[in-house]
Amino acid sequence: MTDHPHMARFQRLDRLSQRLDSIFRIPGTRIRIGFDSIAGLLPVIGDAAATVPAAWIVLESRRMGLPRHKMMRQIGNVAIDGIVGSIPLLGSLFDIGFKANLRNVEILRRHLDRQP
Protein backbone atom coordinates (compact mmCIF):
# COMPACT_ATOMS: atom_id res chain seq x y z
CA MET A 1 0.00 0.00 0.00
CA THR A 2 3.03 2.29 0.07
CA ASP A 3 2.26 3.75 -3.35
CA HIS A 4 -1.52 3.90 -2.97
CA PRO A 5 -3.06 7.22 -4.12
CA HIS A 6 -4.82 7.64 -0.75
CA MET A 7 -1.72 6.89 1.34
CA ALA A 8 -1.29 10.39 2.87
CA ARG A 9 -4.99 10.59 3.74
CA PHE A 10 -4.93 7.09 5.21
CA GLN A 11 -1.86 7.90 7.33
CA ARG A 12 -3.67 10.92 8.82
CA LEU A 13 -6.62 8.70 9.77
CA ASP A 14 -4.27 6.10 11.21
CA ARG A 15 -2.54 8.71 13.39
CA LEU A 16 -5.90 10.07 14.51
CA SER A 17 -7.16 6.61 15.47
CA GLN A 18 -3.96 5.96 17.45
CA ARG A 19 -4.46 9.22 19.37
CA LEU A 20 -8.10 8.46 20.05
CA ASP A 21 -7.63 4.84 21.13
CA SER A 22 -4.07 4.05 22.19
CA ILE A 23 -1.68 6.99 22.53
CA PHE A 24 -0.91 6.44 26.23
CA ARG A 25 0.24 3.32 28.05
CA ILE A 26 -0.94 2.84 31.62
CA PRO A 27 2.32 2.61 33.61
CA GLY A 28 3.23 -0.88 34.74
CA THR A 29 0.79 -2.52 32.30
CA ARG A 30 0.48 -3.29 28.61
CA ILE A 31 -2.89 -1.49 28.53
CA ARG A 32 -3.12 1.43 26.12
CA ILE A 33 -5.71 4.20 26.26
CA GLY A 34 -6.46 7.25 24.18
CA PHE A 35 -8.32 10.50 24.25
CA ASP A 36 -11.61 8.71 23.54
CA SER A 37 -11.40 6.82 26.86
CA ILE A 38 -10.31 9.93 28.72
CA ALA A 39 -13.06 12.09 27.20
CA GLY A 40 -15.59 9.42 28.12
CA LEU A 41 -15.00 10.25 31.77
CA LEU A 42 -16.91 13.50 31.17
CA PRO A 43 -20.58 12.52 31.02
CA VAL A 44 -22.38 13.36 27.76
CA ILE A 45 -19.94 16.06 26.61
CA GLY A 46 -16.95 13.74 26.41
CA ASP A 47 -18.78 11.04 24.48
CA ALA A 48 -20.27 13.58 22.08
CA ALA A 49 -16.84 15.11 21.50
CA ALA A 50 -15.32 11.68 20.81
CA THR A 51 -18.00 10.89 18.23
CA VAL A 52 -16.98 13.76 15.94
CA PRO A 53 -13.54 12.39 14.96
CA ALA A 54 -14.98 8.87 14.80
CA ALA A 55 -17.57 10.08 12.29
CA TRP A 56 -14.85 11.84 10.31
CA ILE A 57 -12.95 8.54 9.97
CA VAL A 58 -16.11 6.95 8.52
CA LEU A 59 -16.70 9.90 6.15
CA GLU A 60 -13.11 9.87 4.92
CA SER A 61 -13.30 6.11 4.42
CA ARG A 62 -16.31 6.62 2.18
CA ARG A 63 -14.46 9.31 0.24
CA MET A 64 -11.63 6.82 -0.32
CA GLY A 65 -14.04 4.33 -1.86
CA LEU A 66 -14.90 2.05 1.04
CA PRO A 67 -17.92 -0.03 -0.04
CA ARG A 68 -21.24 0.52 1.66
CA HIS A 69 -21.28 -2.83 3.53
CA LYS A 70 -17.86 -2.13 5.06
CA MET A 71 -18.90 1.40 5.91
CA MET A 72 -21.92 -0.03 7.72
CA ARG A 73 -19.53 -2.09 9.87
CA GLN A 74 -17.66 1.11 10.71
CA ILE A 75 -20.91 2.88 11.60
CA GLY A 76 -21.84 -0.09 13.78
CA ASN A 77 -18.52 0.20 15.62
CA VAL A 78 -19.11 3.92 16.23
CA ALA A 79 -22.68 3.24 17.39
CA ILE A 80 -21.61 0.50 19.82
CA ASP A 81 -18.84 2.74 21.14
CA GLY A 82 -21.28 5.63 21.56
CA ILE A 83 -24.05 3.62 23.23
CA VAL A 84 -21.90 1.64 25.64
CA GLY A 85 -19.53 4.59 26.05
CA SER A 86 -22.36 6.73 27.38
CA ILE A 87 -22.58 4.59 30.52
CA PRO A 88 -20.53 6.37 33.21
CA LEU A 89 -17.22 4.67 34.04
CA LEU A 90 -18.24 1.36 32.46
CA GLY A 91 -18.20 3.12 29.10
CA SER A 92 -14.62 4.29 29.56
CA LEU A 93 -13.56 0.78 30.53
CA PHE A 94 -15.32 -0.54 27.42
CA ASP A 95 -13.50 2.03 25.26
CA ILE A 96 -10.16 0.73 26.53
CA GLY A 97 -10.92 -2.72 25.16
CA PHE A 98 -13.13 -2.05 22.13
CA LYS A 99 -11.12 0.69 20.34
CA ALA A 100 -13.68 1.49 17.64
CA ASN A 101 -11.44 3.93 15.78
CA LEU A 102 -8.57 1.48 15.43
CA ARG A 103 -11.08 -1.14 14.24
CA ASN A 104 -12.46 1.26 11.63
CA VAL A 105 -9.05 2.22 10.30
CA GLU A 106 -8.18 -1.48 10.06
CA ILE A 107 -11.33 -2.07 7.96
CA LEU A 108 -10.16 0.71 5.66
CA ARG A 109 -6.56 -0.62 5.60
CA ARG A 110 -7.69 -4.09 4.51
CA HIS A 111 -9.87 -2.56 1.80
CA LEU A 112 -7.07 -0.35 0.45
CA ASP A 113 -4.57 -3.23 0.56
CA ARG A 114 -6.78 -5.14 -1.86
CA GLN A 115 -6.96 -2.23 -4.31
CA PRO A 116 -4.63 -2.20 -7.33
C-alpha positions as CSV (number, residue, x, y, z in Angstrom):
1,M,0.0,0.0,0.0
2,T,3.0,2.3,0.1
3,D,2.3,3.7,-3.4
4,H,-1.5,3.9,-3.0
5,P,-3.1,7.2,-4.1
6,H,-4.8,7.6,-0.8
7,M,-1.7,6.9,1.3
8,A,-1.3,10.4,2.9
9,R,-5.0,10.6,3.7
10,F,-4.9,7.1,5.2
11,Q,-1.9,7.9,7.3
12,R,-3.7,10.9,8.8
13,L,-6.6,8.7,9.8
14,D,-4.3,6.1,11.2
15,R,-2.5,8.7,13.4
16,L,-5.9,10.1,14.5
17,S,-7.2,6.6,15.5
18,Q,-4.0,6.0,17.5
19,R,-4.5,9.2,19.4
20,L,-8.1,8.5,20.0
21,D,-7.6,4.8,21.1
22,S,-4.1,4.1,22.2
23,I,-1.7,7.0,22.5
24,F,-0.9,6.4,26.2
25,R,0.2,3.3,28.0
26,I,-0.9,2.8,31.6
27,P,2.3,2.6,33.6
28,G,3.2,-0.9,34.7
29,T,0.8,-2.5,32.3
30,R,0.5,-3.3,28.6
31,I,-2.9,-1.5,28.5
32,R,-3.1,1.4,26.1
33,I,-5.7,4.2,26.3
34,G,-6.5,7.2,24.2
35,F,-8.3,10.5,24.2
36,D,-11.6,8.7,23.5
37,S,-11.4,6.8,26.9
38,I,-10.3,9.9,28.7
39,A,-13.1,12.1,27.2
40,G,-15.6,9.4,28.1
41,L,-15.0,10.2,31.8
42,L,-16.9,13.5,31.2
43,P,-20.6,12.5,31.0
44,V,-22.4,13.4,27.8
45,I,-19.9,16.1,26.6
46,G,-16.9,13.7,26.4
47,D,-18.8,11.0,24.5
48,A,-20.3,13.6,22.1
49,A,-16.8,15.1,21.5
50,A,-15.3,11.7,20.8
51,T,-18.0,10.9,18.2
52,V,-17.0,13.8,15.9
53,P,-13.5,12.4,15.0
54,A,-15.0,8.9,14.8
55,A,-17.6,10.1,12.3
56,W,-14.8,11.8,10.3
57,I,-13.0,8.5,10.0
58,V,-16.1,7.0,8.5
59,L,-16.7,9.9,6.2
60,E,-13.1,9.9,4.9
61,S,-13.3,6.1,4.4
62,R,-16.3,6.6,2.2
63,R,-14.5,9.3,0.2
64,M,-11.6,6.8,-0.3
65,G,-14.0,4.3,-1.9
66,L,-14.9,2.0,1.0
67,P,-17.9,0.0,0.0
68,R,-21.2,0.5,1.7
69,H,-21.3,-2.8,3.5
70,K,-17.9,-2.1,5.1
71,M,-18.9,1.4,5.9
72,M,-21.9,0.0,7.7
73,R,-19.5,-2.1,9.9
74,Q,-17.7,1.1,10.7
75,I,-20.9,2.9,11.6
76,G,-21.8,-0.1,13.8
77,N,-18.5,0.2,15.6
78,V,-19.1,3.9,16.2
79,A,-22.7,3.2,17.4
80,I,-21.6,0.5,19.8
81,D,-18.8,2.7,21.1
82,G,-21.3,5.6,21.6
83,I,-24.0,3.6,23.2
84,V,-21.9,1.6,25.6
85,G,-19.5,4.6,26.1
86,S,-22.4,6.7,27.4
87,I,-22.6,4.6,30.5
88,P,-20.5,6.4,33.2
89,L,-17.2,4.7,34.0
90,L,-18.2,1.4,32.5
91,G,-18.2,3.1,29.1
92,S,-14.6,4.3,29.6
93,L,-13.6,0.8,30.5
94,F,-15.3,-0.5,27.4
95,D,-13.5,2.0,25.3
96,I,-10.2,0.7,26.5
97,G,-10.9,-2.7,25.2
98,F,-13.1,-2.0,22.1
99,K,-11.1,0.7,20.3
100,A,-13.7,1.5,17.6
101,N,-11.4,3.9,15.8
102,L,-8.6,1.5,15.4
103,R,-11.1,-1.1,14.2
104,N,-12.5,1.3,11.6
105,V,-9.1,2.2,10.3
106,E,-8.2,-1.5,10.1
107,I,-11.3,-2.1,8.0
108,L,-10.2,0.7,5.7
109,R,-6.6,-0.6,5.6
110,R,-7.7,-4.1,4.5
111,H,-9.9,-2.6,1.8
112,L,-7.1,-0.3,0.5
113,D,-4.6,-3.2,0.6
114,R,-6.8,-5.1,-1.9
115,Q,-7.0,-2.2,-4.3
116,P,-4.6,-2.2,-7.3
